Amino acid sequence: MAKRFTMIDEGFVCLNCGNEVFPLKYTARDHCPNCLRSVHLDNTPGDRDCDCHGILEPIGVKKHKDSYKIIYRCQKCGMEKVNISAIDDNIDLIIELASSMSI
């Protein structure tokens, strides 16, 4: 049976840039809004079952409704995943990622 999304909206200190990140309060926070990086913690969103713990680096974006989905690649294991952007994300970095791709 497939695992389901587990809602975890918690604050953290970004391991990449040191930014203090606060919960979103409308969906699960999974990346730093300053540098857009995350940590590879989950196999299924929110399960915290992944042993990798590598830095998920944003490598691109794709259009999603009125927003964007950020494409990540783990710097440690190479796994790629996609997650929706948050309202407080660094729009300059999103635009930079988008300009390097055709969206």
C-alpha positions in Angstrom: 0.0 0.0 0.0 1.3 3.5 -0.9 2.1 5.8 1.9 0.2 9.1 2.1 1.4 12.6 2.6 2.0 13.5 6.2 1.5 17.2 7.0 4.6 18.5 8.9 4.8 22.3 9.0 7.7 23.1 11.3 10.4 25.8 11.5 14.1 25.0 11.1 17.5 26.7 10.5 18.6 26.2 6.9 21.7 24.1 6.7 22.8 25.9 3.6 22.4 29.6 4.3 21.7 29.7 8.1 18.4 31.5 7.6 15.8 30.9 10.4 12.8 29.5 8.6 9.3 29.7 10.2 6.2 27.4 9.6 4.0 28.4 6.6 0.7 27.9 8.6 -1.2 26.9 5.4 0.8 23.9 4.1 3.9 21.9 5.0 7.1 23.9 4.9 9.8 21.8 3.2 12.5 24.3 2.0 14.2 27.5 2.9 12.4 30.6 1.3 15.8 32.4 1.2 18.0 30.0 -0.8 15.2 27.5 -1.8 17.3 24.5 -0.5 16.0 21.7 1.5 17.3 18.5 3.2 16.6 15.0 1.8 14.6 13.7 4.8 11.5 12.0 3.3 10.8 9.1 1.0 7.1 10.0 1.0 6.3 13.6 1.9 6.4 14.0 5.7 7.5 10.4 6.6 11.1 11.4 7.7 12.2 7.8 6.7 15.1 8.8 4.4 18.6 8.2 5.7 20.3 10.3 3.0 20.1 13.8 4.6 21.8 15.4 1.6 21.1 19.0 0.6 18.3 19.2 -2.0 19.5 21.9 -4.5 17.0 23.7 -6.7 17.9 22.9 -10.4 14.8 24.3 -12.1 11.1 25.3 -12.0 8.0 24.4 -13.9 4.7 26.3 -14.0 2.0 25.0 -11.8 -1.4 26.8 -11.8 -0.8 30.3 -10.5 2.6 29.3 -9.0 5.7 27.2 -9.7 7.0 23.8 -8.7 10.7 23.8 -7.8 12.7 20.9 -9.2 15.3 19.6 -6.7 18.3 17.3 -7.0 20.0 15.8 -3.9 23.7 16.7 -3.8 24.4 13.4 -2.0 22.4 10.7 -3.7 21.2 12.4 -6.9 17.5 11.7 -6.4 15.2 14.3 -8.0 11.9 15.6 -6.6 9.5 18.4 -7.2 7.7 20.5 -4.7 5.4 23.5 -5.0 6.8 27.0 -4.2 5.7 28.9 -1.1 4.3 32.4 -1.0 7.4 33.7 0.8 10.0 32.1 -1.5 12.8 34.3 -3.0 11.1 35.2 -6.3 14.4 36.4 -7.7 15.9 32.9 -7.4 12.7 31.4 -8.9 12.9 33.8 -11.9 16.6 32.9 -12.3 15.8 29.2 -12.3 12.9 29.8 -14.7 15.1 31.8 -17.1 17.5 28.9 -17.4 14.6 26.6 -18.5 11.7 26.8 -20.9 8.5 26.8 -18.7 
